[in-house]
């Protein structure tokens, strides 16, 4: 397990978006689809905006 510490919610959201995008690409390549569920609150919205910017 890798533990990462971030200074603020924006940094967490950006890092999560990069990780999720990479994992999504790998899963789509292997299985043809990818599903994601997120919790409520403000931080997931920040992450989803960052994720939308990932190619």
N, CA, C and O of each residue as an XYZ file, in Angstrom:
220
protein
N       0.848     -1.167      0.000
C       0.000      0.000      0.000
C       0.897      1.234      0.000
O       1.908      1.290      0.700
N       0.504      2.211     -0.796
C       1.247      3.467     -0.894
C       0.428      4.567     -0.231
O      -0.734      4.777     -0.579
N       1.026      5.258      0.712
C       0.360      6.353      1.411
C       0.875      7.674      0.859
O       2.083      7.911      0.830
N      -0.025      8.521      0.427
C       0.340      9.846     -0.061
C      -0.386     10.887      0.772
O      -1.555     10.713      1.114
N       0.305     11.965      1.097
C      -0.266     13.052      1.885
C      -0.307     14.295      1.006
O       0.677     14.636      0.350
N      -1.447     14.965      0.999
C      -1.630     16.158      0.175
C      -1.975     17.346      1.063
O      -2.517     17.185      2.156
N      -1.655     18.530      0.582
C      -1.875     19.748      1.364
C      -3.308     20.244      1.339
O      -3.733     20.950      2.253
N      -4.067     19.885      0.298
C      -5.429     20.406      0.195
C      -6.282     19.504     -0.694
O      -5.779     18.597     -1.357
N      -7.579     19.777     -0.690
C      -8.527     18.956     -1.449
C      -8.263     19.015     -2.947
O      -8.442     18.015     -3.641
N      -7.841     20.165     -3.458
C      -7.558     20.276     -4.891
C      -6.433     19.334     -5.306
O      -6.513     18.689     -6.352
N      -5.392     19.254     -4.492
C      -4.270     18.363     -4.801
C      -4.693     16.902     -4.767
O      -4.283     16.111     -5.616
N      -5.510     16.548     -3.788
C      -6.030     15.180     -3.704
C      -6.859     14.867     -4.942
O      -6.706     13.807     -5.549
N      -7.728     15.786     -5.309
C      -8.620     15.582     -6.449
C      -7.842     15.412     -7.746
O      -8.158     14.533     -8.547
N      -6.827     16.244     -7.960
C      -6.025     16.134     -9.183
C      -5.277     14.803     -9.234
O      -5.249     14.143    -10.273
N      -4.676     14.412     -8.120
C      -3.944     13.143     -8.081
C      -4.893     11.964     -8.302
O      -4.558     11.018     -9.014
N      -6.058     12.024     -7.699
C      -7.048     10.954     -7.890
C      -7.477     10.869     -9.348
O      -7.621      9.774     -9.890
N      -7.679     12.009     -9.981
C      -8.100     12.027    -11.386
C      -7.053     11.372    -12.280
O      -7.394     10.602    -13.178
N      -5.801     11.670    -12.040
C      -4.723     11.076    -12.840
C      -4.695      9.559    -12.646
O      -4.574      8.806    -13.613
N      -4.808      9.120    -11.401
C      -4.794      7.687    -11.101
C      -6.002      6.978    -11.698
O      -5.866      5.919    -12.310
N      -7.174      7.558    -11.521
C      -8.396      6.947    -12.053
C      -8.347      6.873    -13.572
O      -8.739      5.862    -14.154
N      -7.872      7.929    -14.218
C      -7.792      7.929    -15.680
C      -6.866      6.822    -16.176
O      -7.185      6.129    -17.142
N      -5.731      6.657    -15.523
C      -4.796      5.604    -15.927
C      -5.409      4.222    -15.723
O      -5.305      3.355    -16.591
N      -6.045      4.023    -14.577
C      -6.689      2.733    -14.315
C      -7.832      2.479    -15.289
O      -8.008      1.357    -15.763
N      -8.603      3.511    -15.586
C      -9.728      3.369    -16.517
C      -9.236      2.950    -17.893
O      -9.823      2.069    -18.523
N      -8.168      3.572    -18.359
C      -7.613      3.200    -19.666
C      -7.219      1.725    -19.695
O      -7.516      1.009    -20.651
N      -6.545      1.282    -18.633
C      -6.091     -0.110    -18.573
C      -7.275     -1.079    -18.536
O      -7.267     -2.099    -19.225
N      -8.280     -0.760    -17.742
C      -9.449     -1.640    -17.631
C     -10.240     -1.661    -18.936
O     -10.698     -2.720    -19.364
N     -10.401     -0.512    -19.565
C     -11.116     -0.460    -20.845
C     -10.381     -1.278    -21.898
O     -11.005     -1.987    -22.687
N      -9.062     -1.180    -21.908
C      -8.281     -1.963    -22.869
C      -8.446     -3.462    -22.623
O      -8.489     -4.248    -23.570
N      -8.538     -3.853    -21.362
C      -8.631     -5.275    -21.027
C     -10.051     -5.823    -21.113
O     -10.256     -6.957    -21.545
N     -11.039     -5.012    -20.698
C     -12.402     -5.526    -20.566
C     -13.434     -4.816    -21.431
O     -14.571     -5.272    -21.555
N     -13.035     -3.701    -22.026
C     -13.953     -2.989    -22.903
C     -14.862     -1.985    -22.220
O     -15.602     -1.273    -22.898
N     -14.827     -1.909    -20.902
C     -15.661     -0.934    -20.191
C     -15.086     -0.669    -18.806
O     -14.263     -1.431    -18.299
N     -15.538      0.429    -18.208
C     -15.065      0.849    -16.891
C     -16.214      1.534    -16.172
O     -16.923      2.341    -16.773
N     -16.407      1.230    -14.914
C     -17.454      1.865    -14.105
C     -16.810      2.477    -12.868
O     -15.832      1.950    -12.338
N     -17.369      3.592    -12.419
C     -16.825      4.299    -11.262
C     -17.971      4.818    -10.409
O     -18.920      5.403    -10.931
N     -17.890      4.610     -9.114
C     -18.851      5.171     -8.159
C     -18.078      6.066     -7.200
O     -16.994      5.699     -6.746
N     -18.620      7.219     -6.895
C     -17.957      8.144     -5.970
C     -18.918      8.536     -4.857
O     -20.138      8.460     -5.006
N     -18.341      8.953     -3.745
C     -19.147      9.378     -2.604
C     -19.663     10.799     -2.821
O     -19.288     11.472     -3.781
N     -20.509     11.229     -1.933
C     -21.005     12.604     -1.994
C     -19.990     13.573     -1.410
O     -18.890     13.179     -1.022
N     -20.361     14.813     -1.354
C     -19.470     15.828     -0.811
C     -18.849     16.677     -1.901
O     -19.113     16.472     -3.086
N     -18.029     17.627     -1.501
C     -17.433     18.591     -2.425
C     -16.224     18.028     -3.171
O     -16.068     18.274     -4.367
N     -15.370     17.277     -2.479
C     -14.129     16.794     -3.088
C     -14.361     15.953     -4.339
O     -13.621     16.132     -5.306
N     -15.340     15.047     -4.385
C     -15.551     14.302     -5.635
C     -15.851     15.204     -6.833
O     -15.456     14.882     -7.954
N     -16.535     16.316     -6.621
C     -16.823     17.223     -7.741
C     -15.548     17.841     -8.287
O     -15.401     18.006     -9.498
N     -14.632     18.180     -7.403
C     -13.332     18.708     -7.842
C     -12.611     17.639     -8.659
O     -12.063     17.926     -9.723
N     -12.615     16.407     -8.153
C     -11.958     15.310     -8.844
C     -12.614     15.030    -10.187
O     -11.919     14.778    -11.170
N     -13.936     15.071    -10.244
C     -14.626     14.811    -11.510
C     -14.307     15.878    -12.551
O     -14.173     15.565    -13.734
N     -14.185     17.126    -12.129
C     -13.783     18.182    -13.074
C     -12.367     17.927    -13.586
O     -12.096     18.091    -14.776
N     -11.468     17.529    -12.694
C     -10.098     17.217    -13.110
C     -10.081     15.990    -14.015
O      -9.331     15.944    -14.990
N     -10.902     15.003    -13.695
C     -10.973     13.786    -14.505
C     -11.483     14.092    -15.911
O     -11.043     13.472    -16.879
N     -12.389     15.026    -16.022
C     -12.919     15.405    -17.340
C     -11.820     15.962    -18.242
O     -11.932     15.895    -19.466
N     -10.770     16.506    -17.652
C      -9.661     17.057    -18.422
C      -8.612     16.033    -18.824
O      -7.701     16.346    -19.591
N      -8.730     14.814    -18.313
C      -7.776     13.756    -18.659
C      -8.158     13.141    -19.999
O      -9.340     12.948    -20.284
N      -7.164     12.836    -20.815
C      -7.426     12.183    -22.106
C      -7.280     10.696    -21.989
O      -7.462      9.978    -22.973
